[in-house]
């Protein structure tokens, strides 16, 4: 009886230890909460007069921009550096609904120094307009499809 009790206690201790070890070593998913900026819900259209421009944000590395589009229509997105130079690969990115990366060269084109950037956003389709919804980050983590 004593042997059985000892074996059960040992097995229980091992299971608890393994359960705790898994949660400690698995790591928590990375969060974007401190990096993301929600879009101001402006009414946007296809023309540049109906564009939304994000506030300037620091770009700390040569990663993609992250964009989450929940507007219900495709977005035409341009990445500008602080001097309004277009740094978007292909000069623009068409961003469907969901989470996407945008290839840009803001960081690289300034000698690998920290620089500021902003996004200019319109509807990607003539005749389609609506309220901009979603969020963005000048730098990225994780794995999402690339829009451009």
C-alpha positions in Angstrom: 0.0 0.0 0.0 2.8 2.4 0.9 4.6 1.6 -2.4 1.4 2.3 -4.3 0.8 5.6 -2.5 4.4 6.6 -3.2 4.1 5.8 -6.9 0.8 7.7 -7.2 2.4 10.7 -5.4 5.5 10.6 -7.6 3.3 10.3 -10.8 1.1 13.2 -9.7 4.2 15.4 -8.9 5.7 14.6 -12.3 2.4 15.5 -14.1 2.1 18.8 -12.2 5.7 19.7 -12.9 5.4 18.9 -16.6 2.2 20.9 -16.8 3.9 23.9 -15.2 7.1 23.5 -17.2 5.1 23.5 -20.5 3.4 26.8 -19.7 6.6 28.4 -18.5 8.7 27.4 -21.5 6.1 27.6 -24.2 6.1 31.4 -24.0 3.2 33.8 -24.3 2.1 35.0 -27.7 3.6 38.3 -28.6 1.3 41.2 -28.4 1.1 44.2 -30.6 -1.0 46.3 -28.2 1.8 48.8 -27.4 2.8 49.2 -31.0 -0.4 49.5 -32.8 -2.3 52.7 -33.5 -6.0 52.5 -34.4 -7.0 54.5 -37.5 -9.1 57.5 -36.9 -12.4 56.5 -38.4 -12.4 59.0 -41.2 -14.7 58.8 -44.2 -12.4 57.9 -47.2 -12.8 57.5 -50.9 -10.8 56.8 -54.0 -9.6 60.4 -54.6 -6.6 61.9 -52.8 -8.9 64.6 -51.4 -10.7 61.9 -49.5 -7.5 60.3 -48.1 -6.6 59.6 -44.5 -3.1 60.3 -43.3 -1.9 58.7 -40.1 0.1 60.6 -37.5 3.9 60.3 -37.8 5.4 57.2 -36.0 9.0 56.1 -35.4 10.3 53.3 -37.5 12.9 51.3 -35.5 14.0 48.6 -37.9 13.8 47.3 -41.5 10.7 45.2 -41.0 7.4 45.5 -42.8 4.6 47.8 -41.8 1.7 45.9 -40.2 -1.9 46.8 -41.2 -5.2 45.4 -40.0 -8.0 46.4 -42.3 -11.5 46.0 -40.9 -13.1 48.6 -43.2 -15.1 46.2 -45.4 -13.3 47.3 -48.6 -9.8 47.2 -50.1 -7.4 50.0 -49.1 -4.8 51.8 -51.2 -1.9 52.4 -48.8 1.3 54.5 -49.4 4.2 54.6 -46.9 5.8 58.0 -46.6 8.9 59.0 -44.7 9.1 62.3 -42.8 9.9 64.2 -46.0 6.8 62.8 -47.9 9.0 60.5 -50.1 7.1 57.4 -51.1 8.9 54.4 -49.6 6.4 51.8 -50.6 7.7 48.9 -52.7 5.8 49.1 -56.0 4.7 52.7 -55.0 1.5 51.4 -53.3 0.0 48.4 -51.5 -3.6 47.2 -52.0 -4.7 45.9 -48.6 -7.8 43.6 -48.5 -9.6 42.9 -45.3 -7.5 41.2 -42.6 -4.0 41.5 -41.3 -1.2 42.3 -43.8 2.4 43.3 -44.1 3.5 46.2 -46.3 7.0 46.2 -47.8 8.7 49.6 -47.4 12.2 51.1 -47.3 11.8 53.9 -44.8 14.5 52.6 -42.5 16.9 51.4 -45.2 16.7 54.6 -47.3 17.9 56.7 -44.4 21.2 54.9 -43.8 19.8 52.4 -41.3 18.9 55.1 -38.7 15.7 55.4 -36.9 13.2 57.5 -38.9 9.6 58.6 -38.9 6.9 57.4 -41.2 3.2 57.7 -41.9 0.6 56.1 -44.1 -1.6 57.7 -46.6 -4.8 55.6 -47.1 -7.6 55.8 -49.7 -10.1 53.3 -51.0 -8.5 51.1 -53.6 -11.5 51.0 -55.9 -13.1 53.9 -57.8 -16.6 54.5 -56.6 -16.1 52.7 -53.3 -16.0 54.8 -50.1 -16.7 54.3 -46.5 -15.3 54.6 -43.0 -11.7 53.6 -42.4 -11.4 51.0 -39.6 -8.4 49.0 -38.3 -4.9 49.7 -37.0 -1.3 49.8 -38.1 2.2 49.7 -36.8 5.4 51.0 -38.5 7.3 47.8 -37.5 6.1 44.3 -37.4 6.3 40.9 -35.7 4.6 37.7 -36.5 3.8 36.2 -39.9 1.2 37.7 -42.2 0.8 37.8 -46.0 2.6 40.6 -47.8 0.2 43.0 -49.7 2.9 44.3 -52.1 
